[in-house]
């Protein structure tokens, strides 16, 4: 699967939450963001 890199500015408290979750789950920050983005897109698709 091809991939594309996105860069986003996020509020510091949100970034810190992502870091805490990543550490707790022993996953990368990118993995956490990908999971969250996938879940959000799936939710939006259901609304359509």
PyMOL Python script that loads the backbone (N, CA, C, O; Angstrom):
from pymol import cmd

cmd.read_pdbstr("""\
ATOM      1  N   UNK A   1       0.843  -1.177   0.000  1.00  0.00           N
ATOM      2  CA  UNK A   1       0.000   0.000   0.000  1.00  0.00           C
ATOM      3  C   UNK A   1       0.889   1.241   0.000  1.00  0.00           C
ATOM      4  O   UNK A   1       1.834   1.343   0.783  1.00  0.00           O
ATOM      5  N   UNK A   2       0.582   2.154  -0.863  1.00  0.00           N
ATOM      6  CA  UNK A   2       1.299   3.427  -0.883  1.00  0.00           C
ATOM      7  C   UNK A   2       0.837   4.286   0.280  1.00  0.00           C
ATOM      8  O   UNK A   2      -0.291   4.154   0.757  1.00  0.00           O
ATOM      9  N   UNK A   3       1.705   5.154   0.724  1.00  0.00           N
ATOM     10  CA  UNK A   3       1.355   6.044   1.832  1.00  0.00           C
ATOM     11  C   UNK A   3       1.681   7.481   1.469  1.00  0.00           C
ATOM     12  O   UNK A   3       2.399   7.755   0.507  1.00  0.00           O
ATOM     13  N   UNK A   4       1.139   8.380   2.254  1.00  0.00           N
ATOM     14  CA  UNK A   4       1.398   9.807   2.093  1.00  0.00           C
ATOM     15  C   UNK A   4       1.573  10.394   3.488  1.00  0.00           C
ATOM     16  O   UNK A   4       0.849  10.025   4.413  1.00  0.00           O
ATOM     17  N   UNK A   5       2.511  11.287   3.640  1.00  0.00           N
ATOM     18  CA  UNK A   5       2.784  11.905   4.935  1.00  0.00           C
ATOM     19  C   UNK A   5       2.007  13.209   5.039  1.00  0.00           C
ATOM     20  O   UNK A   5       2.038  14.042   4.133  1.00  0.00           O
ATOM     21  N   UNK A   6       1.306  13.370   6.166  1.00  0.00           N
ATOM     22  CA  UNK A   6       0.613  14.615   6.482  1.00  0.00           C
ATOM     23  C   UNK A   6       1.330  15.272   7.652  1.00  0.00           C
ATOM     24  O   UNK A   6       1.835  14.589   8.542  1.00  0.00           O
ATOM     25  N   UNK A   7       1.372  16.579   7.647  1.00  0.00           N
ATOM     26  CA  UNK A   7       1.900  17.339   8.777  1.00  0.00           C
ATOM     27  C   UNK A   7       0.775  18.219   9.290  1.00  0.00           C
ATOM     28  O   UNK A   7       0.106  18.902   8.514  1.00  0.00           O
ATOM     29  N   UNK A   8       0.569  18.202  10.598  1.00  0.00           N
ATOM     30  CA  UNK A   8      -0.522  18.995  11.169  1.00  0.00           C
ATOM     31  C   UNK A   8      -0.046  19.657  12.459  1.00  0.00           C
ATOM     32  O   UNK A   8       0.693  19.064  13.245  1.00  0.00           O
ATOM     33  N   UNK A   9      -0.479  20.879  12.655  1.00  0.00           N
ATOM     34  CA  UNK A   9      -0.233  21.573  13.919  1.00  0.00           C
ATOM     35  C   UNK A   9      -1.389  21.227  14.846  1.00  0.00           C
ATOM     36  O   UNK A   9      -2.553  21.435  14.506  1.00  0.00           O
ATOM     37  N   UNK A  10      -1.059  20.699  16.019  1.00  0.00           N
ATOM     38  CA  UNK A  10      -2.091  20.348  16.997  1.00  0.00           C
ATOM     39  C   UNK A  10      -1.773  21.055  18.309  1.00  0.00           C
ATOM     40  O   UNK A  10      -0.612  21.335  18.606  1.00  0.00           O
ATOM     41  N   UNK A  11      -2.803  21.340  19.085  1.00  0.00           N
ATOM     42  CA  UNK A  11      -2.562  21.968  20.387  1.00  0.00           C
ATOM     43  C   UNK A  11      -1.680  21.067  21.262  1.00  0.00           C
ATOM     44  O   UNK A  11      -1.790  19.842  21.218  1.00  0.00           O
ATOM     45  N   UNK A  12      -0.828  21.680  22.036  1.00  0.00           N
ATOM     46  CA  UNK A  12       0.095  20.935  22.889  1.00  0.00           C
ATOM     47  C   UNK A  12      -0.610  19.923  23.789  1.00  0.00           C
ATOM     48  O   UNK A  12      -0.126  18.796  23.896  1.00  0.00           O
ATOM     49  N   UNK A  13      -1.729  20.260  24.445  1.00  0.00           N
ATOM     50  CA  UNK A  13      -2.392  19.259  25.288  1.00  0.00           C
ATOM     51  C   UNK A  13      -2.821  18.010  24.504  1.00  0.00           C
ATOM     52  O   UNK A  13      -2.747  16.895  25.021  1.00  0.00           O
ATOM     53  N   UNK A  14      -3.262  18.197  23.271  1.00  0.00           N
ATOM     54  CA  UNK A  14      -3.652  17.050  22.448  1.00  0.00           C
ATOM     55  C   UNK A  14      -2.426  16.211  22.089  1.00  0.00           C
ATOM     56  O   UNK A  14      -2.477  14.983  22.144  1.00  0.00           O
ATOM     57  N   UNK A  15      -1.338  16.860  21.728  1.00  0.00           N
ATOM     58  CA  UNK A  15      -0.101  16.147  21.400  1.00  0.00           C
ATOM     59  C   UNK A  15       0.404  15.356  22.604  1.00  0.00           C
ATOM     60  O   UNK A  15       0.886  14.234  22.455  1.00  0.00           O
ATOM     61  N   UNK A  16       0.294  15.937  23.787  1.00  0.00           N
ATOM     62  CA  UNK A  16       0.729  15.242  24.999  1.00  0.00           C
ATOM     63  C   UNK A  16      -0.144  14.028  25.277  1.00  0.00           C
ATOM     64  O   UNK A  16       0.358  12.997  25.726  1.00  0.00           O
ATOM     65  N   UNK A  17      -1.450  14.134  25.014  1.00  0.00           N
ATOM     66  CA  UNK A  17      -2.341  12.981  25.182  1.00  0.00           C
ATOM     67  C   UNK A  17      -1.960  11.866  24.218  1.00  0.00           C
ATOM     68  O   UNK A  17      -1.914  10.694  24.591  1.00  0.00           O
ATOM     69  N   UNK A  18      -1.690  12.247  22.980  1.00  0.00           N
ATOM     70  CA  UNK A  18      -1.277  11.249  21.987  1.00  0.00           C
ATOM     71  C   UNK A  18      -0.001  10.553  22.454  1.00  0.00           C
ATOM     72  O   UNK A  18       0.105   9.330  22.357  1.00  0.00           O
ATOM     73  N   UNK A  19       0.954  11.307  22.954  1.00  0.00           N
ATOM     74  CA  UNK A  19       2.203  10.720  23.443  1.00  0.00           C
ATOM     75  C   UNK A  19       1.960   9.772  24.615  1.00  0.00           C
ATOM     76  O   UNK A  19       2.577   8.709  24.688  1.00  0.00           O
ATOM     77  N   UNK A  20       1.068  10.146  25.531  1.00  0.00           N
ATOM     78  CA  UNK A  20       0.768   9.275  26.678  1.00  0.00           C
ATOM     79  C   UNK A  20       0.111   7.976  26.220  1.00  0.00           C
ATOM     80  O   UNK A  20       0.455   6.893  26.695  1.00  0.00           O
ATOM     81  N   UNK A  21      -0.836   8.096  25.296  1.00  0.00           N
ATOM     82  CA  UNK A  21      -1.510   6.898  24.787  1.00  0.00           C
ATOM     83  C   UNK A  21      -0.515   6.007  24.049  1.00  0.00           C
ATOM     84  O   UNK A  21      -0.524   4.788  24.218  1.00  0.00           O
ATOM     85  N   UNK A  22       0.334   6.612  23.237  1.00  0.00           N
ATOM     86  CA  UNK A  22       1.337   5.844  22.493  1.00  0.00           C
ATOM     87  C   UNK A  22       2.258   5.088  23.452  1.00  0.00           C
ATOM     88  O   UNK A  22       2.571   3.920  23.222  1.00  0.00           O
ATOM     89  N   UNK A  23       2.684   5.743  24.507  1.00  0.00           N
ATOM     90  CA  UNK A  23       3.558   5.091  25.483  1.00  0.00           C
ATOM     91  C   UNK A  23       2.831   3.955  26.190  1.00  0.00           C
ATOM     92  O   UNK A  23       3.386   2.872  26.375  1.00  0.00           O
ATOM     93  N   UNK A  24       1.586   4.208  26.584  1.00  0.00           N
ATOM     94  CA  UNK A  24       0.814   3.188  27.296  1.00  0.00           C
ATOM     95  C   UNK A  24       0.580   1.954  26.430  1.00  0.00           C
ATOM     96  O   UNK A  24       0.655   0.825  26.916  1.00  0.00           O
ATOM     97  N   UNK A  25       0.298   2.171  25.150  1.00  0.00           N
ATOM     98  CA  UNK A  25       0.018   1.059  24.238  1.00  0.00           C
ATOM     99  C   UNK A  25       1.275   0.505  23.573  1.00  0.00           C
ATOM    100  O   UNK A  25       1.215  -0.472  22.827  1.00  0.00           O
ATOM    101  N   UNK A  26       2.414   1.141  23.853  1.00  0.00           N
ATOM    102  CA  UNK A  26       3.681   0.756  23.229  1.00  0.00           C
ATOM    103  C   UNK A  26       3.562   0.766  21.706  1.00  0.00           C
ATOM    104  O   UNK A  26       3.979  -0.169  21.023  1.00  0.00           O
ATOM    105  N   UNK A  27       2.981   1.851  21.200  1.00  0.00           N
ATOM    106  CA  UNK A  27       2.814   2.069  19.760  1.00  0.00           C
ATOM    107  C   UNK A  27       3.423   3.414  19.407  1.00  0.00           C
ATOM    108  O   UNK A  27       3.701   4.234  20.282  1.00  0.00           O
ATOM    109  N   UNK A  28       3.623   3.627  18.127  1.00  0.00           N
ATOM    110  CA  UNK A  28       4.183   4.911  17.702  1.00  0.00           C
ATOM    111  C   UNK A  28       3.105   5.989  17.694  1.00  0.00           C
ATOM    112  O   UNK A  28       1.910   5.696  17.653  1.00  0.00           O
ATOM    113  N   UNK A  29       3.547   7.221  17.735  1.00  0.00           N
ATOM    114  CA  UNK A  29       2.639   8.363  17.622  1.00  0.00           C
ATOM    115  C   UNK A  29       1.880   8.292  16.294  1.00  0.00           C
ATOM    116  O   UNK A  29       0.680   8.561  16.249  1.00  0.00           O
ATOM    117  N   UNK A  30       2.573   7.934  15.226  1.00  0.00           N
ATOM    118  CA  UNK A  30       1.932   7.814  13.918  1.00  0.00           C
ATOM    119  C   UNK A  30       0.837   6.767  13.901  1.00  0.00           C
ATOM    120  O   UNK A  30      -0.201   6.968  13.271  1.00  0.00           O
ATOM    121  N   UNK A  31       1.055   5.644  14.590  1.00  0.00           N
ATOM    122  CA  UNK A  31       0.048   4.583  14.647  1.00  0.00           C
ATOM    123  C   UNK A  31      -1.212   5.085  15.349  1.00  0.00           C
ATOM    124  O   UNK A  31      -2.327   4.814  14.902  1.00  0.00           O
ATOM    125  N   UNK A  32      -1.033   5.818  16.449  1.00  0.00           N
ATOM    126  CA  UNK A  32      -2.172   6.360  17.195  1.00  0.00           C
ATOM    127  C   UNK A  32      -2.957   7.325  16.320  1.00  0.00           C
ATOM    128  O   UNK A  32      -4.184   7.250  16.259  1.00  0.00           O
ATOM    129  N   UNK A  33      -2.264   8.223  15.647  1.00  0.00           N
ATOM    130  CA  UNK A  33      -2.936   9.210  14.798  1.00  0.00           C
ATOM    131  C   UNK A  33      -3.652   8.513  13.650  1.00  0.00           C
ATOM    132  O   UNK A  33      -4.773   8.889  13.306  1.00  0.00           O
ATOM    133  N   UNK A  34      -3.022   7.502  13.049  1.00  0.00           N
ATOM    134  CA  UNK A  34      -3.656   6.773  11.949  1.00  0.00           C
ATOM    135  C   UNK A  34      -4.934   6.080  12.415  1.00  0.00           C
ATOM    136  O   UNK A  34      -5.942   6.100  11.708  1.00  0.00           O
ATOM    137  N   UNK A  35      -4.900   5.474  13.590  1.00  0.00           N
ATOM    138  CA  UNK A  35      -6.089   4.813  14.127  1.00  0.00           C
ATOM    139  C   UNK A  35      -7.210   5.819  14.374  1.00  0.00           C
ATOM    140  O   UNK A  35      -8.368   5.566  14.042  1.00  0.00           O
ATOM    141  N   UNK A  36      -6.857   6.953  14.954  1.00  0.00           N
ATOM    142  CA  UNK A  36      -7.858   7.983  15.251  1.00  0.00           C
ATOM    143  C   UNK A  36      -8.451   8.557  13.970  1.00  0.00           C
ATOM    144  O   UNK A  36      -9.662   8.758  13.881  1.00  0.00           O
ATOM    145  N   UNK A  37      -7.612   8.819  12.988  1.00  0.00           N
ATOM    146  CA  UNK A  37      -8.092   9.370  11.721  1.00  0.00           C
ATOM    147  C   UNK A  37      -8.980   8.367  10.993  1.00  0.00           C
ATOM    148  O   UNK A  37     -10.006   8.743  10.426  1.00  0.00           O
ATOM    149  N   UNK A  38      -8.594   7.106  11.006  1.00  0.00           N
ATOM    150  CA  UNK A  38      -9.408   6.063  10.379  1.00  0.00           C
ATOM    151  C   UNK A  38     -10.773   5.968  11.045  1.00  0.00           C
ATOM    152  O   UNK A  38     -11.791   5.873  10.359  1.00  0.00           O
ATOM    153  N   UNK A  39     -10.806   5.994  12.371  1.00  0.00           N
ATOM    154  CA  UNK A  39     -12.079   5.923  13.098  1.00  0.00           C
ATOM    155  C   UNK A  39     -12.951   7.132  12.787  1.00  0.00           C
ATOM    156  O   UNK A  39     -14.161   6.988  12.611  1.00  0.00           O
ATOM    157  N   UNK A  40     -12.361   8.314  12.717  1.00  0.00           N
ATOM    158  CA  UNK A  40     -13.125   9.527  12.425  1.00  0.00           C
ATOM    159  C   UNK A  40     -13.698   9.482  11.014  1.00  0.00           C
ATOM    160  O   UNK A  40     -14.856   9.839  10.801  1.00  0.00           O
ATOM    161  N   UNK A  41     -12.890   9.047  10.052  1.00  0.00           N
ATOM    162  CA  UNK A  41     -13.369   8.961   8.670  1.00  0.00           C
ATOM    163  C   UNK A  41     -14.484   7.930   8.549  1.00  0.00           C
ATOM    164  O   UNK A  41     -15.471   8.169   7.854  1.00  0.00           O
ATOM    165  N   UNK A  42     -14.342   6.790   9.213  1.00  0.00           N
ATOM    166  CA  UNK A  42     -15.410   5.782   9.203  1.00  0.00           C
ATOM    167  C   UNK A  42     -16.702   6.354   9.772  1.00  0.00           C
ATOM    168  O   UNK A  42     -17.782   6.105   9.237  1.00  0.00           O
ATOM    169  N   UNK A  43     -16.596   7.117  10.850  1.00  0.00           N
ATOM    170  CA  UNK A  43     -17.768   7.737  11.467  1.00  0.00           C
ATOM    171  C   UNK A  43     -18.413   8.737  10.507  1.00  0.00           C
ATOM    172  O   UNK A  43     -19.637   8.778  10.383  1.00  0.00           O
ATOM    173  N   UNK A  44     -17.607   9.527   9.840  1.00  0.00           N
ATOM    174  CA  UNK A  44     -18.136  10.498   8.878  1.00  0.00           C
ATOM    175  C   UNK A  44     -18.799   9.796   7.694  1.00  0.00           C
ATOM    176  O   UNK A  44     -19.828  10.255   7.198  1.00  0.00           O
ATOM    177  N   UNK A  45     -18.217   8.693   7.244  1.00  0.00           N
ATOM    178  CA  UNK A  45     -18.809   7.933   6.139  1.00  0.00           C
ATOM    179  C   UNK A  45     -20.194   7.409   6.508  1.00  0.00           C
ATOM    180  O   UNK A  45     -21.087   7.359   5.662  1.00  0.00           O
ATOM    181  N   UNK A  46     -20.374   7.017   7.774  1.00  0.00           N
ATOM    182  CA  UNK A  46     -21.674   6.516   8.227  1.00  0.00           C
ATOM    183  C   UNK A  46     -22.724   7.618   8.231  1.00  0.00           C
ATOM    184  O   UNK A  46     -23.909   7.343   8.044  1.00  0.00           O
ATOM    185  N   UNK A  47     -22.308   8.845   8.439  1.00  0.00           N
ATOM    186  CA  UNK A  47     -23.248   9.971   8.465  1.00  0.00           C
ATOM    187  C   UNK A  47     -23.767  10.310   7.076  1.00  0.00           C
ATOM    188  O   UNK A  47     -24.843  10.894   6.941  1.00  0.00           O
ATOM    189  N   UNK A  48     -23.019   9.952   6.050  1.00  0.00           N
ATOM    190  CA  UNK A  48     -23.392  10.326   4.681  1.00  0.00           C
ATOM    191  C   UNK A  48     -24.486   9.449   4.149  1.00  0.00           C
ATOM    192  O   UNK A  48     -24.920   9.626   3.011  1.00  0.00           O
TER     193      UNK A  48
END
""", "prot")
cmd.dss("prot")
cmd.show_as("cartoon", "prot")
cmd.util.cbc("prot")
cmd.orient("prot")
